[in-house]
Amino acid sequence: MRPEPAAAAGPWIVYGTDCSYYTGKLEAYLRAKGIAYRLEPFSESNLRRCARYTGVMQIPQVECPDGSWLVDTTLIIEFLERTCPEPVLHPITPAAGFLSRLLEDFADEWLWRPAMHYRWSFPRNANLMAEWLSEHVAERRVPTWLKHRFWKQRQYRTFVSGDGVAPATRAAVEASYLDTLDALEKIFARRPYLLGDRPCEADFGFFGPLFRHFCCDPVPGRVMRSRAPGVHEWVARMWNATPERFRGAGMLEKIPADLADLLALVTDVYIRYLSANSTAYARGEQRVRYQVQGVTFEEPVKPYRVWCRDRLHDFFVALSASDRTVVESALAAPAAVQDLATPAPKPVENMIATLPITAESQRRAVDSWWR
């Protein structure tokens, strides 16, 4: 627990779990902000209670001391940067701020697939994680072995084989992790965080998969320790971040000149995927096919990621001409810039209520696979 800012009174309750991608991302942010919280392991009953307010069955969700609710880690971070401004963990210039958001979105959404692949495709990992998930369904009075089998089959079918991981794409999926490690290792050899001397949204975005999945799960953890010890050190540094560590750190103002390898993953792969997903959604299709990394992926169309792209587009076109020039120079990818500047053929209406949520949701709760 860390000292809380004046804007918060009493500990916040984070419904999640200590092996969760997005829970870890949010916890690291709250620790860095000095916001006291209590991690409450999710269960079917407390998730149903959360969903009464937020409309979603997913983790993490936050119950605030005043009884209001927060959901979606990206929006939670934006909300808290506005309402609990110290320490500042967002770049203070628009161009660097946009880049931080873009990198966070890439880490949140594109690295999800290799994170789930490494967790559920390898028996050693899958057995361990099935046992862990089974602890969260104690209300189900069925044999433990049956819970294990359910989770292994459900997670693999939904998030691995059901999300585009196949013999033809497996090497490309694993390359997303390896290429990310290589790009980050070069950056962390020069400075402690992605954009400078304090973390920002981009760091917390990458922390989600790189901590609870890639670092802590046995198979990808071994890869990280041998291939990218600097990334391994950064993971520990992020988890150990406190407000005191940033008191003398300079604000994040500039886009570093050494992000080319990391940004190439975003422009050559992720932005192309976002556009394909958005187009398929506009056509009313249930699945999207697209080519990146030399292979053809096929997966379900995800409205949440149309919404992600809509937000990136809105942030990009809101930049001044001079700030757009700075971003375009950093991306060095005219096709990707054109994609960002082009509105979706069919935008998704706001999928989440404005934070904080103060009244019960009027819609039927949806599962976390909405993204």
One Martini backbone bead per residue (centre of mass of N, CA, C, O) as a GRO file, in nm:
protein
  371
    1MET     BB    1   0.098   0.035   0.019
    2ARG     BB    2   0.018   0.375  -0.053
    3PRO     BB    3   0.003   0.687  -0.051
    4GLU     BB    4  -0.253   0.903  -0.085
    5PRO     BB    5  -0.414   1.128  -0.238
    6ALA     BB    6  -0.623   1.388  -0.172
    7ALA     BB    7  -0.854   1.280  -0.376
    8ALA     BB    8  -0.836   1.036  -0.178
    9ALA     BB    9  -1.054   0.829   0.047
   10GLY     BB   10  -0.926   0.566   0.084
   11PRO     BB   11  -0.935   0.263  -0.029
   12TRP     BB   12  -0.923   0.093  -0.315
   13ILE     BB   13  -1.105  -0.141  -0.518
   14VAL     BB   14  -0.958  -0.418  -0.685
   15TYR     BB   15  -1.088  -0.618  -0.930
   16GLY     BB   16  -0.894  -0.923  -0.956
   17THR     BB   17  -0.552  -1.043  -1.019
   18ASP     BB   18  -0.210  -1.178  -0.980
   19CYS     BB   19  -0.226  -1.284  -1.318
   20SER     BB   20  -0.311  -1.016  -1.464
   21TYR     BB   21  -0.262  -0.810  -1.714
   22TYR     BB   22  -0.449  -0.551  -1.637
   23THR     BB   23  -0.405  -0.551  -1.334
   24GLY     BB   24  -0.101  -0.495  -1.341
   25LYS     BB   25  -0.117  -0.227  -1.484
   26LEU     BB   26  -0.289  -0.081  -1.269
   27GLU     BB   27  -0.115  -0.129  -1.020
   28ALA     BB   28   0.137   0.021  -1.118
   29TYR     BB   29  -0.001   0.293  -1.138
   30LEU     BB   30  -0.101   0.324  -0.845
   31ARG     BB   31   0.180   0.304  -0.719
   32ALA     BB   32   0.305   0.552  -0.872
   33LYS     BB   33   0.074   0.752  -0.750
   34GLY     BB   34  -0.009   0.667  -0.444
   35ILE     BB   35  -0.261   0.468  -0.448
   36ALA     BB   36  -0.463   0.321  -0.243
   37TYR     BB   37  -0.516  -0.041  -0.237
   38ARG     BB   38  -0.731  -0.332  -0.290
   39LEU     BB   39  -0.702  -0.664  -0.370
   40GLU     BB   40  -0.977  -0.838  -0.520
   41PRO     BB   41  -1.062  -1.135  -0.585
   42PHE     BB   42  -1.225  -1.276  -0.821
   43SER     BB   43  -1.572  -1.351  -0.878
   44GLU     BB   44  -1.878  -1.416  -0.974
   45SER     BB   45  -2.022  -1.228  -0.770
   46ASN     BB   46  -1.840  -0.967  -0.791
   47LEU     BB   47  -1.877  -0.934  -1.100
   48ARG     BB   48  -2.180  -0.892  -1.097
   49ARG     BB   49  -2.165  -0.638  -0.928
   50CYS     BB   50  -1.995  -0.469  -1.117
   51ALA     BB   51  -2.189  -0.497  -1.373
   52ARG     BB   52  -2.422  -0.324  -1.262
   53TYR     BB   53  -2.245  -0.062  -1.334
   54THR     BB   54  -2.052  -0.123  -1.604
   55GLY     BB   55  -2.150  -0.378  -1.805
   56VAL     BB   56  -1.900  -0.573  -1.727
   57MET     BB   57  -1.709  -0.890  -1.758
   58GLN     BB   58  -1.421  -0.781  -1.602
   59ILE     BB   59  -1.065  -0.730  -1.572
   60PRO     BB   60  -1.048  -0.461  -1.408
   61GLN     BB   61  -1.215  -0.312  -1.123
   62VAL     BB   62  -1.335  -0.005  -0.959
   63GLU     BB   63  -1.391   0.090  -0.622
   64CYS     BB   64  -1.465   0.372  -0.480
   65PRO     BB   65  -1.493   0.544  -0.186
   66ASP     BB   66  -1.774   0.694  -0.305
   67GLY     BB   67  -1.910   0.445  -0.501
   68SER     BB   68  -1.775   0.454  -0.752
   69TRP     BB   69  -1.670   0.369  -1.097
   70LEU     BB   70  -1.413   0.178  -1.277
   71VAL     BB   71  -1.315   0.122  -1.630
   72ASP     BB   72  -1.063   0.068  -1.803
   73THR     BB   73  -0.736   0.135  -1.804
   74THR     BB   74  -0.713   0.372  -1.997
   75LEU     BB   75  -0.942   0.547  -1.865
   76ILE     BB   76  -0.833   0.548  -1.579
   77ILE     BB   77  -0.572   0.697  -1.636
   78GLU     BB   78  -0.698   0.951  -1.754
   79PHE     BB   79  -0.868   1.023  -1.505
   80LEU     BB   80  -0.629   1.038  -1.294
   81GLU     BB   81  -0.463   1.258  -1.442
   82ARG     BB   82  -0.688   1.471  -1.383
   83THR     BB   83  -0.757   1.417  -1.056
   84CYS     BB   84  -0.438   1.303  -0.998
   85PRO     BB   85  -0.163   1.478  -1.097
   86GLU     BB   86   0.021   1.352  -0.869
   87PRO     BB   87   0.226   1.242  -1.048
   88VAL     BB   88   0.330   1.299  -1.361
   89LEU     BB   89   0.223   1.041  -1.630
   90HIS     BB   90   0.230   1.258  -1.874
   91PRO     BB   91   0.290   1.411  -2.136
   92ILE     BB   92   0.322   1.774  -2.200
   93THR     BB   93   0.306   1.707  -2.501
   94PRO     BB   94   0.114   1.625  -2.768
   95ALA     BB   95   0.304   1.439  -2.928
   96ALA     BB   96   0.399   1.258  -2.692
   97GLY     BB   97   0.113   1.183  -2.601
   98PHE     BB   98   0.030   1.030  -2.853
   99LEU     BB   99   0.255   0.820  -2.854
  100SER     BB  100   0.182   0.695  -2.584
  101ARG     BB  101  -0.100   0.598  -2.671
  102LEU     BB  102  -0.013   0.422  -2.909
  103LEU     BB  103   0.170   0.227  -2.748
  104GLU     BB  104  -0.041   0.134  -2.550
  105ASP     BB  105  -0.234   0.007  -2.757
  106PHE     BB  106  -0.042  -0.200  -2.871
  107ALA     BB  107   0.013  -0.349  -2.604
  108ASP     BB  108  -0.276  -0.416  -2.525
  109GLU     BB  109  -0.366  -0.563  -2.813
  110TRP     BB  110  -0.129  -0.711  -2.972
  111LEU     BB  111   0.008  -0.866  -2.716
  112TRP     BB  112  -0.224  -1.053  -2.634
  113ARG     BB  113  -0.175  -1.301  -2.815
  114PRO     BB  114   0.111  -1.391  -2.723
  115ALA     BB  115   0.034  -1.407  -2.425
  116MET     BB  116  -0.180  -1.635  -2.463
  117HIS     BB  117  -0.005  -1.836  -2.608
  118TYR     BB  118   0.214  -1.879  -2.388
  119ARG     BB  119   0.004  -1.967  -2.168
  120TRP     BB  120  -0.182  -2.202  -2.352
  121SER     BB  121   0.027  -2.377  -2.546
  122PHE     BB  122   0.184  -2.461  -2.284
  123PRO     BB  123   0.156  -2.698  -2.054
  124ARG     BB  124   0.304  -2.571  -1.814
  125ASN     BB  125   0.137  -2.315  -1.812
  126ALA     BB  126  -0.157  -2.422  -1.830
  127ASN     BB  127  -0.163  -2.579  -1.564
  128LEU     BB  128  -0.103  -2.343  -1.377
  129MET     BB  129  -0.337  -2.148  -1.474
  130ALA     BB  130  -0.578  -2.337  -1.421
  131GLU     BB  131  -0.538  -2.347  -1.118
  132TRP     BB  132  -0.567  -2.046  -1.068
  133LEU     BB  133  -0.857  -2.004  -1.189
  134SER     BB  134  -1.004  -2.212  -1.005
  135GLU     BB  135  -0.992  -2.029  -0.745
  136HIS     BB  136  -1.230  -1.826  -0.877
  137VAL     BB  137  -1.458  -2.089  -0.867
  138ALA     BB  138  -1.570  -2.180  -0.577
  139GLU     BB  139  -1.887  -2.170  -0.632
  140ARG     BB  140  -1.821  -2.424  -0.792
  141ARG     BB  141  -1.944  -2.759  -0.742
  142VAL     BB  142  -1.671  -2.902  -0.867
  143PRO     BB  143  -1.425  -3.064  -0.971
  144THR     BB  144  -1.105  -2.968  -1.011
  145TRP     BB  145  -1.041  -3.114  -1.279
  146LEU     BB  146  -1.278  -2.976  -1.432
  147LYS     BB  147  -1.182  -2.688  -1.406
  148HIS     BB  148  -0.916  -2.724  -1.550
  149ARG     BB  149  -1.030  -2.818  -1.820
  150PHE     BB  150  -1.205  -2.577  -1.882
  151TRP     BB  151  -0.982  -2.355  -1.887
  152LYS     BB  152  -0.798  -2.476  -2.102
  153GLN     BB  153  -1.013  -2.487  -2.326
  154ARG     BB  154  -1.127  -2.202  -2.322
  155GLN     BB  155  -0.866  -2.036  -2.359
  156TYR     BB  156  -0.763  -2.168  -2.618
  157ARG     BB  157  -1.016  -2.137  -2.802
  158THR     BB  158  -1.044  -1.824  -2.766
  159PHE     BB  159  -0.720  -1.700  -2.745
  160VAL     BB  160  -0.592  -1.884  -2.977
  161SER     BB  161  -0.738  -2.054  -3.201
  162GLY     BB  162  -0.972  -1.818  -3.197
  163ASP     BB  163  -0.715  -1.582  -3.260
  164GLY     BB  164  -0.504  -1.685  -3.507
  165VAL     BB  165  -0.363  -1.943  -3.397
  166ALA     BB  166  -0.143  -2.123  -3.611
  167PRO     BB  167   0.087  -2.289  -3.779
  168ALA     BB  168   0.120  -2.038  -3.986
  169THR     BB  169   0.138  -1.810  -3.726
  170ARG     BB  170   0.317  -1.878  -3.479
  171ALA     BB  171   0.588  -1.736  -3.548
  172ALA     BB  172   0.465  -1.450  -3.562
  173VAL     BB  173   0.361  -1.437  -3.276
  174GLU     BB  174   0.640  -1.476  -3.140
  175ALA     BB  175   0.776  -1.231  -3.282
  176SER     BB  176   0.626  -1.010  -3.128
  177TYR     BB  177   0.784  -1.064  -2.870
  178LEU     BB  178   1.082  -1.062  -2.966
  179ASP     BB  179   1.080  -0.781  -3.104
  180THR     BB  180   1.003  -0.627  -2.850
  181LEU     BB  181   1.245  -0.698  -2.681
  182ASP     BB  182   1.463  -0.581  -2.870
  183ALA     BB  183   1.359  -0.288  -2.871
  184LEU     BB  184   1.361  -0.241  -2.559
  185GLU     BB  185   1.653  -0.308  -2.489
  186LYS     BB  186   1.776  -0.057  -2.626
  187ILE     BB  187   1.628   0.157  -2.456
  188PHE     BB  188   1.711   0.048  -2.156
  189ALA     BB  189   2.020   0.116  -2.207
  190ARG     BB  190   1.955   0.450  -2.181
  191ARG     BB  191   1.683   0.426  -2.002
  192PRO     BB  192   1.423   0.366  -1.771
  193TYR     BB  193   1.216   0.468  -1.991
  194LEU     BB  194   1.066   0.517  -2.284
  195LEU     BB  195   1.075   0.863  -2.270
  196GLY     BB  196   1.243   0.860  -1.981
  197ASP     BB  197   1.241   0.940  -1.619
  198ARG     BB  198   0.934   0.858  -1.662
  199PRO     BB  199   0.643   0.724  -1.670
  200CYS     BB  200   0.382   0.613  -1.896
  201GLU     BB  201   0.140   0.477  -2.074
  202ALA     BB  202   0.335   0.299  -2.232
  203ASP     BB  203   0.456   0.148  -1.992
  204PHE     BB  204   0.188   0.030  -1.882
  205GLY     BB  205   0.113  -0.122  -2.135
  206PHE     BB  206   0.367  -0.312  -2.139
  207PHE     BB  207   0.341  -0.426  -1.851
  208GLY     BB  208   0.108  -0.613  -1.873
  209PRO     BB  209   0.246  -0.848  -2.047
  210LEU     BB  210   0.548  -0.837  -1.921
  211PHE     BB  211   0.465  -0.939  -1.641
  212ARG     BB  212   0.228  -1.161  -1.601
  213HIS     BB  213   0.331  -1.321  -1.855
  214PHE     BB  214   0.635  -1.297  -1.970
  215CYS     BB  215   0.775  -1.304  -1.681
  216CYS     BB  216   0.602  -1.518  -1.497
  217ASP     BB  217   0.592  -1.716  -1.704
  218PRO     BB  218   0.799  -1.967  -1.774
  219VAL     BB  219   0.863  -1.954  -2.081
  220PRO     BB  220   0.887  -1.638  -2.138
  221GLY     BB  221   1.074  -1.582  -1.895
  222ARG     BB  222   1.323  -1.726  -2.005
  223VAL     BB  223   1.351  -1.549  -2.254
  224MET     BB  224   1.388  -1.275  -2.115
  225ARG     BB  225   1.642  -1.336  -1.939
  226SER     BB  226   1.826  -1.408  -2.195
  227ARG     BB  227   1.747  -1.172  -2.414
  228ALA     BB  228   1.624  -0.929  -2.187
  229PRO     BB  229   1.748  -0.802  -1.904
  230GLY     BB  230   1.651  -0.505  -1.924
  231VAL     BB  231   1.349  -0.573  -1.918
  232HIS     BB  232   1.349  -0.722  -1.652
  233GLU     BB  233   1.437  -0.472  -1.491
  234TRP     BB  234   1.196  -0.290  -1.571
  235VAL     BB  235   0.976  -0.452  -1.439
  236ALA     BB  236   1.080  -0.403  -1.150
  237ARG     BB  237   1.079  -0.093  -1.165
  238MET     BB  238   0.774  -0.063  -1.208
  239TRP     BB  239   0.683  -0.213  -0.942
  240ASN     BB  240   0.878   0.002  -0.767
  241ALA     BB  241   0.717   0.245  -0.809
  242THR     BB  242   0.721   0.588  -0.689
  243PRO     BB  243   0.675   0.915  -0.631
  244GLU     BB  244   0.965   0.969  -0.520
  245ARG     BB  245   1.119   0.892  -0.796
  246PHE     BB  246   0.992   1.172  -0.956
  247ARG     BB  247   1.065   1.449  -0.823
  248GLY     BB  248   1.345   1.492  -1.014
  249ALA     BB  249   1.206   1.445  -1.274
  250GLY     BB  250   1.158   1.501  -1.583
  251MET     BB  251   0.961   1.587  -1.813
  252LEU     BB  252   0.765   1.484  -2.087
  253GLU     BB  253   0.839   1.619  -2.424
  254LYS     BB  254   0.997   1.420  -2.605
  255ILE     BB  255   1.080   1.231  -2.884
  256PRO     BB  256   1.269   0.992  -2.920
  257ALA     BB  257   1.516   0.876  -3.166
  258ASP     BB  258   1.502   0.539  -3.067
  259LEU     BB  259   1.194   0.418  -3.180
  260ALA     BB  260   1.189   0.273  -3.458
  261ASP     BB  261   1.154  -0.032  -3.398
  262LEU     BB  262   0.891  -0.003  -3.236
  263LEU     BB  263   0.723   0.164  -3.446
  264ALA     BB  264   0.728  -0.049  -3.674
  265LEU     BB  265   0.530  -0.242  -3.533
  266VAL     BB  266   0.294  -0.043  -3.549
  267THR     BB  267   0.288   0.040  -3.859
  268ASP     BB  268   0.327  -0.252  -4.005
  269VAL     BB  269   0.093  -0.395  -3.819
  270TYR     BB  270  -0.126  -0.263  -3.630
  271ILE     BB  271  -0.259  -0.047  -3.814
  272ARG     BB  272  -0.341  -0.249  -4.031
  273TYR     BB  273  -0.528  -0.411  -3.853
  274LEU     BB  274  -0.723  -0.187  -3.764
  275SER     BB  275  -0.829  -0.132  -4.051
  276ALA     BB  276  -0.938  -0.414  -4.113
  277ASN     BB  277  -1.133  -0.432  -3.872
  278SER     BB  278  -1.299  -0.178  -3.942
  279THR     BB  279  -1.396  -0.271  -4.222
  280ALA     BB  280  -1.538  -0.532  -4.135
  281TYR     BB  281  -1.738  -0.398  -3.946
  282ALA     BB  282  -1.878  -0.216  -4.163
  283ARG     BB  283  -1.971  -0.491  -4.326
  284GLY     BB  284  -2.072  -0.710  -4.102
  285GLU     BB  285  -1.847  -0.886  -4.015
  286GLN     BB  286  -1.709  -1.155  -3.811
  287ARG     BB  287  -1.445  -1.161  -3.986
  288VAL     BB  288  -1.082  -1.120  -4.029
  289ARG     BB  289  -0.854  -1.056  -4.299
  290TYR     BB  290  -0.487  -1.043  -4.291
  291GLN     BB  291  -0.159  -0.897  -4.371
  292VAL     BB  292   0.126  -0.986  -4.170
  293GLN     BB  293   0.443  -1.094  -4.132
  294GLY     BB  294   0.392  -1.290  -4.397
  295VAL     BB  295   0.089  -1.345  -4.304
  296THR     BB  296  -0.234  -1.491  -4.249
  297PHE     BB  297  -0.499  -1.364  -4.074
  298GLU     BB  298  -0.770  -1.502  -3.862
  299GLU     BB  299  -1.046  -1.334  -3.698
  300PRO     BB  300  -1.232  -1.174  -3.496
  301VAL     BB  301  -1.427  -0.917  -3.476
  302LYS     BB  302  -1.351  -0.603  -3.289
  303PRO     BB  303  -1.511  -0.338  -3.162
  304TYR     BB  304  -1.309  -0.228  -2.956
  305ARG     BB  305  -1.084  -0.172  -3.182
  306VAL     BB  306  -1.245   0.042  -3.323
  307TRP     BB  307  -1.250   0.231  -3.082
  308CYS     BB  308  -0.948   0.264  -3.061
  309ARG     BB  309  -0.911   0.388  -3.342
  310ASP     BB  310  -1.097   0.629  -3.304
  311ARG     BB  311  -0.927   0.760  -3.080
  312LEU     BB  312  -0.665   0.793  -3.237
  313HIS     BB  313  -0.784   0.970  -3.455
  314ASP     BB  314  -0.881   1.201  -3.273
  315PHE     BB  315  -0.605   1.272  -3.155
  316PHE     BB  316  -0.460   1.328  -3.424
  317VAL     BB  317  -0.653   1.553  -3.551
  318ALA     BB  318  -0.610   1.747  -3.289
  319LEU     BB  319  -0.354   1.825  -3.384
  320SER     BB  320  -0.137   2.022  -3.472
  321ALA     BB  321   0.058   2.078  -3.735
  322SER     BB  322   0.328   2.062  -3.578
  323ASP     BB  323   0.265   1.799  -3.421
  324ARG     BB  324   0.216   1.619  -3.666
  325THR     BB  325   0.500   1.644  -3.777
  326VAL     BB  326   0.639   1.506  -3.541
  327VAL     BB  327   0.490   1.235  -3.564
  328GLU     BB  328   0.553   1.170  -3.860
  329SER     BB  329   0.858   1.160  -3.820
  330ALA     BB  330   0.860   0.926  -3.613
  331LEU     BB  331   0.707   0.712  -3.790
  332ALA     BB  332   0.795   0.690  -4.090
  333ALA     BB  333   0.476   0.630  -4.220
  334PRO     BB  334   0.256   0.727  -4.446
  335ALA     BB  335   0.036   0.504  -4.437
  336ALA     BB  336  -0.019   0.520  -4.133
  337VAL     BB  337  -0.095   0.817  -4.125
  338GLN     BB  338  -0.337   0.791  -4.314
  339ASP     BB  339  -0.495   0.601  -4.134
  340LEU     BB  340  -0.516   0.794  -3.887
  341ALA     BB  341  -0.663   1.028  -4.064
  342THR     BB  342  -0.888   0.815  -4.113
  343PRO     BB  343  -1.195   0.749  -4.083
  344ALA     BB  344  -1.421   0.543  -4.003
  345PRO     BB  345  -1.678   0.392  -4.176
  346LYS     BB  346  -1.776   0.274  -3.871
  347PRO     BB  347  -1.828   0.381  -3.591
  348VAL     BB  348  -1.813   0.342  -3.247
  349GLU     BB  349  -1.982   0.364  -2.991
  350ASN     BB  350  -1.965   0.425  -2.681
  351MET     BB  351  -1.868   0.153  -2.460
  352ILE     BB  352  -1.830   0.360  -2.216
  353ALA     BB  353  -1.882   0.517  -1.953
  354THR     BB  354  -1.839   0.787  -1.792
  355LEU     BB  355  -1.596   0.891  -1.582
  356PRO     BB  356  -1.752   0.821  -1.331
  357ILE     BB  357  -1.959   0.567  -1.211
  358THR     BB  358  -2.293   0.632  -1.043
  359ALA     BB  359  -2.473   0.416  -1.194
  360GLU     BB  360  -2.657   0.184  -1.301
  361SER     BB  361  -2.678  -0.023  -1.550
  362GLN     BB  362  -2.897  -0.060  -1.854
  363ARG     BB  363  -2.733  -0.305  -1.945
  364ARG     BB  364  -2.621  -0.588  -2.054
  365ALA     BB  365  -2.387  -0.790  -1.967
  366VAL     BB  366  -2.056  -0.841  -2.077
  367ASP     BB  367  -1.794  -0.994  -2.182
  368SER     BB  368  -1.447  -0.965  -2.208
  369TRP     BB  369  -1.459  -1.042  -2.532
  370TRP     BB  370  -1.535  -0.758  -2.651
  371ARG     BB  371  -1.232  -0.693  -2.753
   0.00000   0.00000   0.00000
